[in-house]
Each structure stands twice: as C-alpha cells, then as structure tokens.
Amino acid sequence: MAENTKVTEISEFISKYFMIGNSNSLIPVADFINLDELRLYLSQKLSYLMDNKYDSLINILYRIDVGEEKLSKLFSGTNRENISAALADLIIERSIQKAEFRQKYKNGKL
C-alpha cells in the first residue's frame, strides 16, 4: 500500500472515532503527507482534549480500543509533557492494526 494511501486510510479511520453527534469530527479527515504530519496534528488535538474535554477523550480511547495496560502505564508515568504525542502514537498504531486486519479479511486471509 502506498504511503499516502495508507495515511489517508488511517486518517479516515481515526476521524470516525472522533465523531461528535452524527456529522462533526474533532479530527476531520485531511490530506496528510505522511504519518509524522498526522501524528503532529493528532497530538495537538489530543492535547486540547486532555485539557478541555477529558471525559470525551477517555470515551474515544475506549472506542478505538487502545490497550488499557498501555494507557495506564502512559498516564501513571512521570513525564506528563509527552502524553499527547504518546497517545497519538498509540492511536495510529491501533488504527494501522485495524486497517491491516480489515485488509486481510477482505482478501480472505483470515
């Protein structure tokens, strides 16, 4: 899969989990050049959610199915400055796993 196709698919996937109501997403689908650009954008949005809408953030992380053990370790750590970047990495990692799973299912490899 080409890099920008993969980034677009992951961006769309992430956007769906950040939906509020029926039509608005806190993370709108955008054209990102690479995963680093998506990571930076997502990190900034996650920082905002942590500061202003923490309950919504926790709900979103639950829906994305980020590992509870990973989240506990992250939130209990002493370096609180990098939490949003680490969360972005976890969300992207989980989104890639789900995209790969879907592709395998689609291709009959499961």
Secondary structure, 3 states (H helix, E strand, C coil): CCHHHHHHHHHHHHHHHCEECCCEECCCCCCCCCHHHHHHHHHHHHHHHHHHCHHHHHHHHHHHCCCHHHHHHHHHCCCHHHHHHHHHHHHHHHHHHHHHHHHHHHCCCC
